[in-house]
Amino acid sequence: MKKIYKKVIIFVIAGYTLFTLYNQQITLNQYSKQSEELNEKIAEETKVNEDLNKQKDNVNSLEFIEQTAREKLDMYYPNERVYIDEGM
């Protein structure tokens, strides 16, 4: 009788251990997937940050000021002719 109890206890412990390991593996896979997604987002935001830093450095240049004046404020040089294509 004692041998049967020992075998049942060992079987229960082994089953519980396998069940726990399986659940932990599933959890680890989920965390790995989340980590990859977050690393991708970090890479994207780093690129955006670099672009913004380049733009920040470029803000005081004459080319940027001229481009902004033309595009957003519709300002042009005094004797400059501007042609607008109304077909678009």
Buried (B, 14 or more C-beta within 10 A) or exposed (E): EEEEEEEEEEEEEEEEEEEEEEEEEEEEEEEEEEEEEEEEEEEEEEEEEEEEEEEEEEEEEEEEEEEEEBEEEEEEEEEEEEEEEEEE
